[in-house]
């Protein structure tokens, strides 16, 4: 096989997602909490 | 390029942001699709494999119709949640606090408090929106320093609540002022309460000191455990712990502490936080060296994954550290999108509305005081909200449009703002960290599902786990 050629036999779709999530606001439904010292919780988790 | 090749164990995979699919590929394809390959070559191969469409993929962040809908929503329906900072005063001086003075763009501890008139004006403004559900949060500073005002506000809210509507209440407290009368009030009003406890005394008291520099653990823990003894149903349903994981890491001590107190922690997923990434001299102030500045959560992630693969229930701490990332991947949409329209992770400013002590409205309570969106007397400044979303769009769209993580990543104005300015430096740091984390998460996700295809089945349904049932 040509080094650069690709074949459908070499690829298999796996592990489908189950929902309708897109990159989304993750904070609006959060309870009041995340005290001031936890400002980066979403950046680091 | 909207594809990302990665490997997990001895398997090779590729993720396509066009289809949101993950595919297992041969080692040879893994090499041909590697990041280092020339973009034109990668694109051609990805198209041949059905990983990219023939047309160029595009990204539209908060395009005009989305901004118009957002403005119409907050104008008509108001905030989902109103968070009142009742005072800037605090009886603690936690050394890592955003208001400690260590941060370049954050206010410092103050003594200013919200007047009753301002608080009532904010409340009446909120309750005038026609909603079926209202959520009112009390924040600070330490909100329990304003207990009489909280009592007044709840009484007023119940009196003004539209017929048939619900009112949920929330509060974050350092737990110092939990005397029996206060506890009885919190329980009677069913206030969702987060009490900050970082771990056992030796961990908690490292940084969480009173304004007089006293150790605080013993008194806070006593208050928390009295809530449980005196009002067990309330404690079970409405009380949780907020835990800041600060270096030097003490995960083993925290684990042992949680395991040693099942009556408090059973069924709870603590709210975890880490130190802010905002510009600061925090490490210097805490005496933390560069190699100690982060917390390695890998042990918690591995424990979580092992439990999921085995089909067991993961413990609360490992869930708190891990679950959101895997849920986000597991719940991803399988819709192919070549022209992606996205919020980019930015909320609609005003949906989670924070009122500072001076009556200004803000996007949230996490330190966005430089980006106000109105005030309690005039309501939302829609022109300002529009301008903020346009700034966000103009900043994010060109930087993210060609990134493989575009459908998984999330960033907001607060995270990108250094004071009133959107920061290239903050964006770059966040972008690099986010891509590294997402590539790791994808690999861990595939590794876990290759061992147990149904291991994340319990994450399929979205449910609010902020307060464990």
Interface residues (C-beta under 8 A of the other chain):
Chain A: X4 X6 X8 X10 X11 X12 X13 X14 X15 X16 X17 X18 X19 X20 X21 X22 X23 X24 X25 X26 X27 X28 X29 X30 X31 X32 X33 X34 X35 X36 X37 X38 X39 X40 X41 X42 X43 X44 X45
Chain B: X13 X14 X20 X21 X22 X23 X24 X25 X26 X28 X29 X32 X41 X45 X48 X49 X50 X80 X81 X83 X94 X96 X97 X98 X99 X135 X137 X138 X139 X170 X171 X172 X174 X192 X194 X196 X240 X242 X244 X271 X272 X273 X274 X275 X276 X277 X278 X294 X297 X321 X324 X325 X328 X329 X330 X331 X332 X333 X334 X335 X340 X342 X343 X344 X345 X346 X347 X348 X351 X352 X364 X365 X366 X367 X406 X407 X408 X409 X410 X412 X414 X415 X430 X433 X445 X446 X449 X450 X453 X460 X462 X464 X466 X467
